[in-house]
Amino acid sequence: MLIGEVARRSGVSARMLRHYESLGLVRPSGRTGSGYREYSGEDIRRIFHIESLRSLGLSLREIGRALDDPGFAPSALVGDLIRQTRDRIAAETELLTQLRRIHAADPTGWKDVLRVVALLQALGSKSADARQRAVLSSGDEVPVEALVEAALSETEPNVAGALRWALARLGGGALAPLAEGLSSPVAAVRERAVQALVEMPGDEATAPLRDALANPDGVVRGYAALALGTRGVAEAAPALVDMIVEGRNDTDAADALSVLASDAATAERIATGLVDRLADTTTKAPARGRLTQALADIPGTTATRALAGLSHDKDRAVALTAAYLLQLRDAR
């Protein structure tokens, strides 16, 4: 088969076939009487093998080794190709993310584009000071997703605080990506996400914080419960009681319960919850002491009766604490 016919059937141009021949990749097995290249069936199969290996990203030199070296082991080369492809995908994905963020900023001219690019680059700087300056000077020019991503990955406290401040200024646009951060497999990311949600103003963050009360991460539940408790959301009460039992920010949890207890009906439910945990045989002595102290700022008859009973508790520390708290209530 002559070179023109091979080119038509294989889809490889005659020029590329001559290039393959010059590199020694495939040589026509024969020549016609007029001196034209003549390819055999085996030559054509080799051409298809070359094209198949090119489709995997192999260089022509690597293809030559693969086809001609009987001791050539493909596994190492394929492993290298996998790593190179992953690196290329990562670079392309980063570029795509960058372009989407620039597009989201809705630039009106190239100056706007360059300004957004500079801010995005500063957010990724190794210098904490540079990152903080970028956040504080960003205004509304940096896309929300970029700020959220930076906030969820920032480890420097001052920069993290600046990022939360910037997100709070943007308002509702940051809620959805921050809420997604609560389900991250990385504990530090979940904590940063809930910290940012806690600092969001108004009632917009209440819904995702309510959802966070059911988060399997106790740290996330704790931040959400404290924020909701100080906002008067009674659903936070059980999580706040759990925090007192576990000794995690128990003083803040007790303060949040006292805020919720300004409503009489809620106060009775909170007191009942505290009493139930005190009566639980699995509740250890230190936790019983904290629960007793938490009753101090809960108004109503349930809390008073509970303290009266606890003043005779077999645990002397609990009994003394309850008796003292009763005296304070009587003094009021």
C-alpha positions in Angstrom: 0.0 0.0 0.0 1.4 3.4 -1.1 1.9 6.3 1.3 -1.1 8.2 0.1 -3.5 5.3 0.6 -2.0 4.6 4.1 -2.6 8.3 5.0 -6.2 8.1 3.8 -6.9 4.9 5.7 -5.0 5.7 8.9 -5.8 9.4 9.3 -2.1 10.1 9.6 -0.8 12.6 7.1 1.8 11.7 4.6 4.1 14.3 6.1 3.8 12.7 9.6 4.4 9.3 8.1 7.7 10.6 6.6 8.5 12.1 10.0 7.9 8.8 11.7 10.2 7.2 9.1 13.0 9.8 9.7 12.8 9.0 13.5 13.0 5.3 12.8 9.5 4.6 14.2 8.1 2.9 11.1 9.9 2.1 7.9 8.0 0.9 4.8 8.9 -2.7 4.2 9.3 -2.3 0.5 9.5 -0.1 -2.5 7.7 -0.2 -5.8 9.6 -0.5 -9.1 9.3 3.3 -9.4 10.9 3.7 -5.9 7.7 4.7 -4.0 7.3 3.6 -0.4 5.2 0.5 0.0 3.7 -0.3 3.4 2.9 -3.9 4.5 0.0 -4.9 6.7 2.5 -5.2 9.6 3.7 -1.6 8.9 0.2 -0.3 9.1 -0.5 -2.1 12.4 2.7 -0.5 13.8 1.3 2.9 12.6 -1.9 2.3 14.6 0.1 1.2 17.6 2.1 4.5 17.4 -1.1 6.5 17.3 -2.6 4.6 20.2 0.4 5.3 22.3 0.4 9.0 21.3 -3.2 9.2 22.5 -2.0 8.3 26.0 0.4 11.2 26.0 3.7 9.4 25.3 6.4 11.2 23.4 7.7 9.8 20.1 10.9 8.8 21.8 9.0 6.9 24.5 6.9 5.3 21.8 10.0 4.1 20.0 11.3 2.5 23.3 8.0 0.9 24.0 7.7 -0.7 20.6 11.4 -1.8 20.1 12.8 -2.6 23.5 11.7 -6.1 24.5 12.7 -5.4 28.1 10.7 -2.2 28.4 8.3 -2.2 31.4 5.3 0.0 30.7 4.1 0.2 34.3 6.7 2.9 35.4 6.0 5.0 32.3 2.2 4.7 32.8 2.7 5.7 36.4 4.6 8.8 35.3 1.9 9.6 32.8 -0.7 9.4 35.6 1.2 11.8 37.8 1.8 14.2 34.9 -1.9 14.1 34.0 -3.0 14.7 37.6 -0.6 17.7 37.8 -2.0 19.1 34.5 -5.6 18.6 35.7 -4.8 20.3 39.0 -3.2 23.3 37.1 -6.1 23.5 34.7 -8.7 23.3 37.5 -6.9 26.1 39.4 -6.9 28.2 36.3 -10.6 27.5 35.7 -11.4 28.5 39.3 -9.4 31.7 38.9 -11.2 32.6 35.7 -14.6 31.9 37.2 -13.8 34.2 40.1 -12.7 36.9 37.8 -15.9 36.5 35.8 -18.0 36.6 39.1 -16.5 40.0 39.9 -18.2 41.3 36.7 -15.2 43.4 35.5 -16.0 46.3 33.2 -12.5 46.7 31.8 -9.0 45.2 31.9 -8.1 47.4 34.9 -10.8 45.7 36.9 -9.6 42.3 35.8 -6.0 43.1 36.8 -7.2 44.5 40.1 -9.1 41.3 40.9 -6.2 39.2 39.8 -3.8 41.1 42.1 -6.2 40.7 45.1 -6.6 37.0 44.4 -2.8 36.6 44.2 -2.4 38.5 47.5 -5.0 36.2 49.2 -2.7 33.3 48.3 0.4 35.0 49.5 2.7 33.3 51.9 2.9 36.5 53.9 0.2 36.8 56.6 0.5 40.6 56.5 -0.1 40.6 52.7 -3.1 38.4 53.0 -4.6 40.6 55.8 -4.0 43.8 53.8 -5.7 42.2 50.8 -8.7 41.3 52.8 -9.0 44.7 54.4 -8.7 46.5 51.1 -10.8 44.1 49.1 -14.2 45.9 49.4 -16.7 44.1 47.1 -14.2 43.3 44.4 -13.2 39.8 45.6 -15.7 37.1 44.7 -17.5 35.5 47.7 -16.2 32.0 46.9 -12.6 33.2 47.0 -13.1 34.8 50.4 -14.9 31.7 51.8 -12.1 29.4 50.5 -9.5 31.7 52.1 -11.5 31.8 55.4 -11.8 28.0 55.5 -8.1 27.5 55.0 -6.6 30.4 57.0 -4.5 29.4 60.0 -3.3 32.8 61.1 -5.7 34.2 63.7 -5.5 37.9 62.7 -6.0 37.1 59.0 -8.9 34.7 59.8 -10.6 37.4 61.8 -10.2 39.8 59.0 -11.7 37.3 56.6 -14.7 36.7 58.9 -15.2 40.4 59.1 -15.2 40.7 55.3 -17.7 37.8 54.9 -20.0 39.4 57.5 -20.0 42.6 55.4 -21.0 40.6 52.3 -24.0 39.1 54.1 -26.1 36.3 52.6 -24.0 35.5 49.6 -21.5 33.7 51.9 -24.0 31.5 53.7 -24.3 28.6 51.3 -20.5 28.0 50.8 -19.9 28.4 54.5 -22.7 25.9 55.3 -21.1 23.5 52.9 -17.9 23.8 54.9 -19.7 22.4 57.9 -19.7 19.0 56.2 -15.9 19.0 55.4 -14.0 15.9 56.3 -11.4 18.2 57.9 -12.2 19.2 61.5 -10.3 22.5 61.3 -12.3 23.5 58.2 -15.6 22.7 59.9 -14.6 24.8 62.9 -13.6 27.8 60.7 -16.9 27.5 58.8 -19.1 27.6 62.0 -17.0 30.5 63.4 -17.7 32.5 60.3 -21.4 31.7 60.4 -21.6 32.8 64.0 -20.3 36.2 63.1 -22.8 36.7 60.3 -25.2 39.6 61.3 -28.9 39.4 61.4 -31.1 36.4 61.2 -29.8 35.0 57.9 -27.3 32.6 59.6 -29.9 31.2 62.0 -31.1 28.5 59.6 -27.6 27.0 58.9 -26.7 27.3 62.6 -29.9 25.4 63.5 -28.8 22.7 61.1 -25.4 22.7 62.8 -27.0 21.6 66.0 -27.3 18.1 64.5 -23.7 18.1 63.2 -21.7 15.0 64.4 -18.8 17.3 65.3 -19.2 18.4 68.9 -17.1 21.6 68.3 -19.5 22.7 65.6 -22.5 21.9 67.7 -21.0 23.9 70.6 -20.4 27.1 68.5 -23.8 26.9 67.0 -25.5 26.3 70.3 -23.8 29.3 71.9 -24.7 31.6 69.0 -28.3 30.5 68.9 -28.7 30.6 72.7 -27.6 34.2 72.8 -30.0 34.9 70.0 -32.9 33.5 71.9 -33.3 30.3 69.9 -34.7 27.7 72.4 -33.7 24.8 70.2 -30.2 25.3 71.4 -31.0 24.4 75.0 -30.3 20.6 74.8 -26.9 21.1 73.1 -26.0 23.7 75.8 -26.9 21.3 78.6 -24.7 18.7 76.8 -21.8 21.2 76.8 -22.2 21.7 80.6 -22.1 18.0 81.2 -19.1 17.6 79.0 -17.3 20.6 80.4 -16.8 22.3 77.0 -17.2 26.1 77.4 -19.6 25.2 80.2 -19.6 28.7 81.7 -20.6 30.3 78.3 -23.2 27.5 77.9 -24.7 28.3 81.3 -24.8 32.0 80.4 -26.6 31.2 77.1 -29.1 29.1 79.0 -29.8 32.0 81.3 -30.6 34.2 78.3 -33.0 31.6 77.0 -34.6 31.3 80.5 -35.9 34.9 80.2 -39.0 33.2 78.8 -40.9 31.4 81.6 -42.0 28.4 79.7 -38.5 27.9 78.3 -37.0 28.3 81.7 -39.1 25.4 83.0 -38.0 23.2 80.1 -34.3 24.1 80.7 -34.6 23.4 84.5 -36.2 20.0 83.7 -33.4 19.2 81.3 -30.8 20.0 83.9 -32.6 18.0 86.6 -32.9 15.0 84.3 -29.1 15.0 83.7 -28.5 15.4 87.4 -30.6 12.3 88.0 -28.9 10.3 85.3 -26.7 7.6 87.0 -24.1 7.9 84.3 -23.5 11.6 85.0 -20.2 11.9 86.9 -19.6 14.1 90.0 -17.8 17.0 88.2 -20.6 17.3 85.7 -23.3 17.2 88.5 -21.5 20.1 90.1 -21.6 22.1 86.9 -25.3 21.3 86.3 -26.1 22.4 89.9 -24.3 25.7 89.3 -26.2 26.1 86.0 -29.5 26.0 87.9 -28.5 29.2 89.7 -29.6 31.5 86.9 -32.7 29.6 85.8 -35.8 31.2 87.3 -38.9 29.3 88.2 -40.2 26.7 90.7 -38.6 23.7 89.0 -35.1 25.1 89.5 -35.9 26.2 93.1 -37.3 22.7 94.0 -34.3 21.1 92.4 -31.8 23.1 94.3 -33.7 22.4 97.6 -33.4 18.7 96.9 -29.8 18.9 95.9 -29.0 20.8 99.1 -29.3 17.3 100.8 -27.4 15.5 98.1 -25.0 12.7 99.2 -22.3 14.5 97.2 -21.2 17.1 99.8 -19.8 19.5 97.1 -23.1 19.4 95.3 -25.1 19.8 98.5 -23.0 22.8 99.6 -23.3 24.5 96.2 -27.1 24.0 96.1 -27.5 25.3 99.6 -25.5 28.4 98.8 -27.4 29.0 95.6 -30.7 28.7 97.5 -29.6 31.4 99.9 -28.8 33.7 96.9 -32.2 33.1 95.4 -33.9 33.8 98.7 -31.9 37.0 99.0 -33.2 38.2 95.7 
